[in-house]
Amino acid sequence: MRNIVVVGCGGSGAVIARKIAEELDQPVRIVERRSHIAGNMYDERDEHGFLVQKYGPHHFYTNDYRIFHFFEQYGEFFAHYYKSRNQIDGRYVTMPFNFFTVQEMLSREAGG
């Protein structure tokens, strides 16, 4: 028998622990410093019953249906579409932060 410990129960820790338990049929102990699971993806209801993203918005992006299908087993997804521009050091850039944002920042610094 193995003693398997997973540190952290965010997205990665939860998936790894579940896969070990299901596919290797091994018991897993999860150590988490927070009082809840899900890491920064944790949601909670406020005093009015509204669902609040405690650590800020979390978005799931993938073009691989297998990954989407895997996570779809364990939670509910809501489709949403948005485009956001945010100001950083007096410049408007694309958010959420991605490679395009880096290109915007670098081209502007280079005088583009």
VOMAR-50036 format. One record per residue (C-alpha): residue in one letter; x, y, z; residue number from 1. Coordinates in steps of 0.25 Angstrom, whole numbers. Layout:
BEGIN
+------+-------+-------+-------+------+
: resn :     x :     y :     z : resi :
+------+-------+-------+-------+------+
:    A :     X :     Y :     Z :  NUM :
...
+------+-------+-------+-------+------+
// end
This chain:
BEGIN
+------+-------+-------+-------+------+
: resn :     x :     y :     z : resi :
+------+-------+-------+-------+------+
:    M :     0 :     0 :     0 :    1 :
:    R :     5 :    14 :    -4 :    2 :
:    N :     3 :    27 :     4 :    3 :
:    I :     0 :    37 :    -6 :    4 :
:    V :    -2 :    52 :    -2 :    5 :
:    V :    -6 :    63 :   -11 :    6 :
:    V :    -3 :    77 :    -6 :    7 :
:    G :   -14 :    86 :   -10 :    8 :
:    C :   -28 :    84 :   -15 :    9 :
:    G :   -29 :    94 :   -26 :   10 :
:    G :   -32 :    90 :   -41 :   11 :
:    S :   -19 :    82 :   -43 :   12 :
:    G :   -18 :    76 :   -29 :   13 :
:    A :   -33 :    71 :   -29 :   14 :
:    V :   -31 :    65 :   -43 :   15 :
:    I :   -19 :    58 :   -39 :   16 :
:    A :   -25 :    52 :   -26 :   17 :
:    R :   -37 :    48 :   -34 :   18 :
:    K :   -29 :    41 :   -45 :   19 :
:    I :   -20 :    34 :   -35 :   20 :
:    A :   -32 :    29 :   -27 :   21 :
:    E :   -40 :    24 :   -39 :   22 :
:    E :   -30 :    19 :   -48 :   23 :
:    L :   -20 :    14 :   -38 :   24 :
:    D :   -30 :    10 :   -28 :   25 :
:    Q :   -21 :    16 :   -17 :   26 :
:    P :   -25 :    24 :    -5 :   27 :
:    V :   -21 :    39 :    -6 :   28 :
:    R :   -20 :    49 :     5 :   29 :
:    I :   -21 :    63 :     1 :   30 :
:    V :   -15 :    75 :     9 :   31 :
:    E :   -21 :    88 :     7 :   32 :
:    R :   -18 :   101 :    15 :   33 :
:    R :   -31 :   108 :    11 :   34 :
:    S :   -45 :   104 :    17 :   35 :
:    H :   -50 :   100 :     4 :   36 :
:    I :   -47 :    92 :    -9 :   37 :
:    A :   -45 :    98 :   -23 :   38 :
:    G :   -34 :   107 :   -20 :   39 :
:    N :   -36 :   121 :   -27 :   40 :
:    M :   -48 :   115 :   -35 :   41 :
:    Y :   -56 :   115 :   -22 :   42 :
:    D :   -70 :   121 :   -22 :   43 :
:    E :   -78 :   124 :   -10 :   44 :
:    R :   -92 :   131 :    -8 :   45 :
:    D :   -93 :   144 :    -2 :   46 :
:    E :  -103 :   149 :     9 :   47 :
:    H :  -113 :   151 :    -3 :   48 :
:    G :  -111 :   138 :    -9 :   49 :
:    F :  -103 :   143 :   -21 :   50 :
:    L :   -92 :   134 :   -26 :   51 :
:    V :   -79 :   141 :   -24 :   52 :
:    Q :   -65 :   138 :   -29 :   53 :
:    K :   -57 :   140 :   -17 :   54 :
:    Y :   -43 :   141 :   -23 :   55 :
:    G :   -48 :   148 :   -36 :   56 :
:    P :   -53 :   143 :   -49 :   57 :
:    H :   -49 :   129 :   -54 :   58 :
:    H :   -50 :   125 :   -69 :   59 :
:    F :   -48 :   112 :   -75 :   60 :
:    Y :   -42 :   112 :   -89 :   61 :
:    T :   -39 :   100 :   -97 :   62 :
:    N :   -41 :    95 :  -112 :   63 :
:    D :   -39 :    81 :  -108 :   64 :
:    Y :   -53 :    74 :  -106 :   65 :
:    R :   -47 :    63 :   -97 :   66 :
:    I :   -42 :    73 :   -87 :   67 :
:    F :   -56 :    80 :   -87 :   68 :
:    H :   -63 :    67 :   -86 :   69 :
:    F :   -54 :    62 :   -74 :   70 :
:    F :   -57 :    75 :   -66 :   71 :
:    E :   -72 :    75 :   -70 :   72 :
:    Q :   -74 :    63 :   -62 :   73 :
:    Y :   -71 :    70 :   -49 :   74 :
:    G :   -77 :    84 :   -51 :   75 :
:    E :   -87 :    92 :   -58 :   76 :
:    F :   -82 :   102 :   -69 :   77 :
:    F :   -88 :   115 :   -74 :   78 :
:    A :   -85 :   120 :   -87 :   79 :
:    H :   -81 :   135 :   -87 :   80 :
:    Y :   -75 :   144 :   -97 :   81 :
:    Y :   -68 :   158 :   -94 :   82 :
:    K :   -58 :   167 :   -99 :   83 :
:    S :   -51 :   175 :   -89 :   84 :
:    R :   -40 :   187 :   -90 :   85 :
:    N :   -33 :   191 :   -78 :   86 :
:    Q :   -24 :   202 :   -75 :   87 :
:    I :    -9 :   199 :   -70 :   88 :
:    D :     1 :   210 :   -69 :   89 :
:    G :    -8 :   219 :   -77 :   90 :
:    R :   -10 :   209 :   -88 :   91 :
:    Y :   -22 :   201 :   -92 :   92 :
:    V :   -19 :   186 :   -94 :   93 :
:    T :   -27 :   174 :   -96 :   94 :
:    M :   -32 :   166 :   -84 :   95 :
:    P :   -32 :   155 :   -79 :   96 :
:    F :   -17 :   156 :   -81 :   97 :
:    N :   -12 :   147 :   -92 :   98 :
:    F :    -1 :   147 :  -103 :   99 :
:    F :    -8 :   158 :  -111 :  100 :
:    T :    -7 :   167 :   -98 :  101 :
:    V :     8 :   164 :   -98 :  102 :
:    Q :     9 :   168 :  -113 :  103 :
:    E :     0 :   181 :  -110 :  104 :
:    M :     9 :   185 :   -99 :  105 :
:    L :    22 :   182 :  -106 :  106 :
:    S :    18 :   189 :  -119 :  107 :
:    R :    14 :   201 :  -111 :  108 :
:    E :    27 :   202 :  -103 :  109 :
:    A :    35 :   201 :  -116 :  110 :
:    G :    27 :   213 :  -122 :  111 :
:    G :    17 :   204 :  -130 :  112 :
+------+-------+-------+-------+------+
// end
